[in-house]
Amino acid sequence: MADTIIPKAENADKGFNYTVSDEQLAVYAKWTTEEKLSWLEQTWKFIDSVQTPEERERMKNVRNA
């Protein structure tokens, strides 16, 4: 695979957008390191559970690029 990330054709020109409010940032800032790491682990498990094998391979290649 090339060293560049190539989006799926159906995602071309769509981009990604997510907004976080000041209130959400304030709550997150109060979390302990353990809480932040726990959230990160739970999020990773969720993403892994919904990805197809092809998507997992694509992410593996992105991480190793």
C-alpha positions in Angstrom: 0.0 0.0 0.0 1.1 3.5 -0.7 2.3 5.9 2.1 -0.7 8.1 1.5 -4.2 7.6 2.8 -6.7 7.1 0.1 -10.4 7.6 1.1 -13.1 5.2 -0.1 -14.8 6.4 -3.2 -18.1 6.9 -1.5 -16.5 9.2 1.0 -14.7 11.4 -1.6 -15.3 15.1 -1.0 -17.4 14.6 2.1 -15.0 15.4 4.9 -15.7 15.0 8.6 -16.9 17.6 11.1 -17.5 17.4 14.8 -18.2 20.3 17.2 -17.4 20.2 20.9 -18.9 22.8 23.2 -17.1 24.8 25.8 -19.1 23.0 28.4 -18.0 19.6 27.1 -14.4 20.7 27.1 -14.8 22.0 30.7 -16.2 18.6 31.8 -13.4 16.7 30.0 -10.7 18.9 31.6 -12.0 17.7 35.1 -11.6 14.0 34.2 -8.7 12.2 35.8 -6.1 10.5 33.6 -7.6 7.2 34.5 -11.0 8.4 33.3 -9.6 9.7 30.0 -7.8 6.4 29.3 -10.9 4.4 30.2 -12.9 6.5 27.7 -10.3 6.0 25.1 -10.2 2.3 25.6 -14.0 2.0 25.4 -14.1 4.1 22.3 -11.4 1.9 20.7 -13.4 -1.2 21.5 -16.5 0.3 20.0 -14.8 1.3 16.8 -13.2 -2.1 16.5 -16.5 -3.8 17.0 -18.2 -1.9 14.1 -15.4 -1.9 11.6 -15.2 -4.4 8.7 -12.0 -6.4 8.3 -11.2 -4.1 5.3 -11.6 -1.0 7.5 -9.4 -2.5 10.2 -6.7 -3.2 7.7 -7.0 0.4 6.4 -6.6 1.8 9.9 -3.7 -0.5 10.6 -2.0 0.8 7.5 -2.7 4.4 8.5 -1.2 3.8 12.0 1.9 2.2 10.5 2.5 4.9 7.8 
